[in-house]
Amino acid sequence: MGIIREPEGVDFVIQSKPLTEKQEKELSEFIAKRKLEIKKKSKKSTYTQHTV
């Protein structure tokens, strides 16, 4: 996907609808869950050196 350039004299304005309280709560829960999953994955994939 490339960069979209605004033509001279034209402004692109992106405005989304406000989230409902239910949507905000669901989004917050999802983000918290994903952060935990990522944290667990990063702990598992850390390299430890074993001496023989």
CYANA upper distance limits for C-alpha pairs under 8 A (distance plus 0.5 A):
  6 GLU  CA     10 VAL  CA      6.61
  6 GLU  CA     11 ASP  CA      6.94
  6 GLU  CA     12 PHE  CA      7.46
  7 PRO  CA     11 ASP  CA      8.39
 19 LEU  CA     23 GLN  CA      6.28
 19 LEU  CA     24 GLU  CA      6.58
 20 THR  CA     24 GLU  CA      6.70
 21 GLU  CA     25 LYS  CA      6.67
 22 LYS  CA     26 GLU  CA      6.68
 23 GLN  CA     27 LEU  CA      6.52
 24 GLU  CA     28 SER  CA      6.62
 25 LYS  CA     29 GLU  CA      6.67
 26 GLU  CA     30 PHE  CA      6.62
 27 LEU  CA     31 ILE  CA      6.67
 28 SER  CA     32 ALA  CA      6.68
 29 GLU  CA     33 LYS  CA      6.60
 30 PHE  CA     34 ARG  CA      6.64
 31 ILE  CA     35 LYS  CA      6.64
 32 ALA  CA     36 LEU  CA      6.92
 33 LYS  CA     37 GLU  CA      6.83
 34 ARG  CA     38 ILE  CA      6.58
 35 LYS  CA     39 LYS  CA      6.57
 36 LEU  CA     40 LYS  CA      6.63
 37 GLU  CA     41 LYS  CA      6.69
 38 ILE  CA     42 SER  CA      6.63
 39 LYS  CA     43 LYS  CA      6.85
 40 LYS  CA     44 LYS  CA      6.89
 41 LYS  CA     45 SER  CA      6.71
 42 SER  CA     46 THR  CA      6.82
